[in-house]
């Protein structure tokens, strides 16, 4: 398939194209320094996301109203919904369980640091799989060397290193049947598929997934829709790309910001695509050209639908573990 950079609204045998126009709405201006990890909680009908570098978890309703945030004591890379209503998180200091108190401070139970001897890494992108395990990769803080790794956090709150030689972990998502893990090492612009044994959590058969060499941007955060297509934020490419399970570009949606970071489906019908963005890499001239940089966006009219996110099955220590 021709993988040229499609303009917003153009299509390549596009299953996502609806009869109406695609509409992009900035529902929260922020700006976030590093917005990340939007996740729709269908039980509470709320959207949660983080500002990694400002150490905050944010939430709002489907339209961006009823805003609230909670402060954390350190940088946060990712969150996943937890079965008991809280979150599992990848913090700068390691894995943790997070509960959102009634005030503005989050309650944290630290699990452990998988890389205690590496001062130049921290945990970054993370997702819960169909079996209720939390997968989270680390990143080199300076984007300088491939000394980061990918981890699997079990229900028992123990973890296992499953791959290494990574610079910046991103793009984590799972196929609908749970048998494939998608992953991006974004700073070296490599995207992979792995076979995933759902019972053991073992990975095998790593192979190339998306070739982004023929268009702008690199895969940052991602999600999978109800058809099994993979939607990825193209950081520094100013767009969202929709890809088939084989890695073919199906649709390219231009955004009013150059640095989208992650996307997730949500809303009452799970048919809005929420997109976070960042400002940390933009100078004053670029910020002036992008007044909505760092904002949270909702994309409507995609003729695509998401599925509810799985929930982490691990519980705080002292509660049966």
N, C-alpha and C positions, 0 to 999 in steps of 0.2 A: 504493500500500500504506500502511496505517496505520502510522506510524513512532512510535508511543508508546513509552515506556520499558518494555520487557518485564522482568518479574522473572525471576530465574534459574530455568530449567526451563520457562518459557513459550515458545511457538513461534508463528511466523507462516509456515505452509506450510513447516515446518522440515525441511530435508534433513539437518541435523546431529544430530537427536534420535535417540538409540539406544534400545534396549529397556531398558537398565539406567539407573541414576541417574548423573548427573554427579557426580564426586568431585573436590574441590579440596584439594590437599595442599601445605603449606608445606614444601619440602624443604631450604631453607637460610634460617635466620633472619636472617643478616646482623647488623645492618641495613646495607644500602647507602645511601649518601647520594643517589646517582642511578644505580640499576641500569639497564642498557640493553643492547640488542643481543644477546639470547640467540641462539646459533647452534649447531646440532647438526652435529658432524663425524662423518659415517657411517663414515669410514675408521677413525677411532680410537675410535668409540663413546663419545664424550665431548661434554658440553655446555660451551660457552664463553659467557661473558658479561662485561660490564665494569661497573665502578663509575666513571663518568665523572669525578666530582669528587674521588674518592680516588685517581684515576690508576692503576687496577688492572685487569688481566685475570684473571678467575677461571675455573676449570673444575672439573667433577665428573663422576661417572658418571650414568647415567639416573635413579638413585634419590636423587641428591644426596650420595652418599658419595664418598670418595677426593678430598677437596677440595685444591686448590692454587691459589695466586695468584702473579702476577708484577707487580712494580712498574714503572711508567713514570715518566719525569721530568716529565710535564705532563698536563694534562687530555686525555682521549680521548673523541671523540664517537661513533665507530663502528668496527667491524671487519668484514672479509669474509675468508672462506677463500681461500687462495692455492693454485694448482695444485701448487707444489713443497712444500707442507706448512706454510708460515708464514701470515701474515696481511697483508692490506692494511688500512690504517687512516686515519681522519681524525682528526688530532691538533689541538690548539689552534694549533700552529705550521704546520700544513699536512698534505699527504699524506705517508705514510711506509709502509715495509715493516717488519714486525715479526716477529722470530723469538723463540720462547720457549726460553731457555737452560735448562740443568739446574738452575740455582739459582733465586733469587727475582727476578732482574732481567731484564727483556726487552731484547733487542738490537734497535736501531732503525737503519734506513737512511732518512734523510730524502730526500724527493723534491722538495718545494717548496711554497711558500705561495701559493695562488691569490689571496689578498687581502692583500698586504703593506702596503698603504696604509690599511687599515681596522683601527684598534686596537680597535674595539668589536665585532668579529665573530670567530667561530671556526667550524671545521667541526663538523658535528653528524651527523645521520642519514645512513647510507650502506648500499648494497646492490650486490652483483654481479649483472649481467644475464646472460641466457642465452648471450650471445656472449663472456662473460669480461671485460667492462669493469666498472669500479667507478664507481658514481654516488654522489655525496655532496653534500649541501647544507650551506650555512653558516647561522649564526643570529646575530642581534643579541644580545649578552650581556645587555643590560638589557631585552630585549623591547620596545625603545622605538621603533624605526623600521624601515621595510622596505628596508634596505640590504644584505641578504644575497642569495645567489645559489645556483644549482644547477649542479654541474659533472659532467663525464664524464671519468674518468681512463682513458686508453688503455693497451693492452698495451705501448706504447713508453714509458710513464711520462710522456707529455705529457698536458695536460688542456685541456678546452674548456669555456667558460661556455655553458650552454644555456638558462638563464632567470634572471631577476633580479626585483627589487622584492619580495623575500621577507623576512618577519620572522623566523620560526623554521622551518627545513626539517625535516619529519618525514614519516612514513607511506609511505616509499619501498617499493615492491614492483612485481613484474612479472607480467603475465598468463602463463598456461601456454604460450601460443604465442610469448611474447616481444614481441608487437606492441603492447602497451599498457603504459605506465608510470603507476603510481598515485603520488600525491604529496599531502602535506598541509602547508599553511602554518598550523601549529597555533595560534599566538597570535592570529591573526585568524579562526580557525575556518573555514578554507576548504580544501576537498578537491577535487582535480582528477584527470582522466584526460588523458593525452596519447597520440597515435599515435606509435609509435616505429618508425623505419626500422631494421631490425635490422642491415643491412649498414653503413650510414653512421653510425648512432647519432643521426640528426637527429630532433628532436621537432617535432610539428605538432598542430594542432587541439586546443588546450587547451580543456577544457570542464568544467563542474561535475560532481562525482562524488557525494559523500555530503553530505547535508544533515543536520547534527547539531543543528540549531536546535530540534528538538522533543523532545530528551532531553538528559540531563546528560552532561558530559564532551566532550572534543575529541580527535580522532584524533592519537595519538602514533605509536609504532612499530607495524609491521604485517607480515603475511605472507600468502601465498596457498596454499590447500590443493590437493589433487589434483583437486578438482571445479572449480577456478577461482574459488572464493569467497575473499573478502578478509576477513581477521581483523585487527581493529585494537584496540589498547589505548585505552580511553577515560579519559584523564588527568583527574583531579578528578571523574570520573564513577563510579569504583569498579566498573568492569565491562570485559568484553571484548565487542565487537560483531562479529558475523559478517554480512557484506554480500554480496549477489549482485554479479556483474560490472557490473550496471547501477546499483548503489548502494542497492538496497532492503535494509532491515534484515531479516535472516532469523532471527537468534537473539541473545539478550542474556544474558550470564552474569555475575551479580553476584559480586563478590570481597570478601574481608574487609579490603581496603585501598582507600583512595580514589584513590591515585595510581599505578595500573599504568602502565608506560612502554612496553613492547614485548612481543611474543609471537612464538614460533617453534615449529614442530612438531619432535619428535625422539623418541628412544627406538628400541628395536630394530625396532619395526613402524612407526615414524614416526607414531604415533597419540596421543602425549601432547602437549599444548600447554603449553609452558613460558612463564611470564610473569614479567618483572622488575618491580620497583616502586621507589619513591623516598620519601625522608623530607625532602628539603631544603626543601620548601615548607610543612611541617607545624609548627605551634607545639606547645608542651608539652601543651596540653589535647588536641589532636588526636592526638598521639603516644600519650598515655595511653589514648585510646579505640581505638587501632589498634596493638596490641602486635606485629603481624606486618608492619607497614609497613617497607618496605625489603627485604623477604624475596623469595625466589625460589619460585615456585609451579609445580606440575604439575597440569594439569587432565586428568582421565581420563573416559572414557565419552561422548565427544562424537560417536562414529560419524563421525569425520572423520580424514583422513590427510594428512600433508604429503608433500613431495617433497624430495630432497636439494638443498641450496643449490649454485648454480653457483660455480665457483672462478675467481679472478682469474688471468689468463694472464701478467701482467707479471712479470718476474724482476729480481733485483737488478742494478744496473749492473755491467758487467764479467763478466756471465754470458750474453753473447750479444746484449745489447740494443745 
